[in-house]
Amino acid sequence: MNYDTKNKESAFPITNNNINNGMTLRDYFAGQVLPTIAGRYENLNQNHDYIARLSYDLADAMIAVRGSK
């Protein structure tokens, strides 16, 4: 899945003076699925890249579904 790099929606936007928009929604979603994915692998030392990519793939899918409403 290709992530739309123009979609930089913030997970926790700060509205006062627009100093910081917080982390992206994509990063937040990936972080939320990470513990579940990582928990399914016994030897994490060999799977770091795969787990990270899978987390972001799932985050991209959540953003796509969210935008299709």
SULQUI-V55562 format. One record per pair of residues at least 6 apart in sequence whose ideal C-beta (glycine too) atoms are under 7 Angstrom apart, sorted by the first residue. I is the first residue (numbers start at 1). J is the second residue. D is the distance in Angstrom with one decimal. If there is no record, write none. Layout:
i = <I & I>
j = <J & J>
d = <D & D>
This chain:
i = <1 & 1 & 1 & 1 & 3 & 3 & 7 & 8 & 9 & 9 & 10 & 10 & 10 & 10 & 11 & 11 & 11 & 11 & 11 & 12 & 12 & 13 & 13 & 14 & 14 & 14 & 25 & 26 & 26 & 26 & 29 & 29 & 29 & 30 & 30 & 30 & 33 & 33 & 33 & 34 & 37 & 37 & 37 & 38 & 38 & 41 & 41>
j = <57 & 60 & 61 & 64 & 26 & 60 & 63 & 24 & 24 & 25 & 21 & 22 & 24 & 25 & 22 & 23 & 24 & 25 & 28 & 22 & 23 & 21 & 22 & 20 & 21 & 22 & 63 & 59 & 60 & 63 & 59 & 62 & 63 & 55 & 56 & 59 & 55 & 58 & 59 & 55 & 51 & 54 & 55 & 44 & 51 & 47 & 51>
d = <6.1 & 4.7 & 6.3 & 7.0 & 6.7 & 4.9 & 6.7 & 5.7 & 6.8 & 4.6 & 4.2 & 4.6 & 6.3 & 6.6 & 5.8 & 5.2 & 6.6 & 4.7 & 3.6 & 3.8 & 6.8 & 5.3 & 5.7 & 5.1 & 6.8 & 6.1 & 6.6 & 5.0 & 6.9 & 6.1 & 3.7 & 5.0 & 6.8 & 4.2 & 4.9 & 4.0 & 5.3 & 4.8 & 6.8 & 4.8 & 5.4 & 5.6 & 5.8 & 6.2 & 5.6 & 4.9 & 6.5>
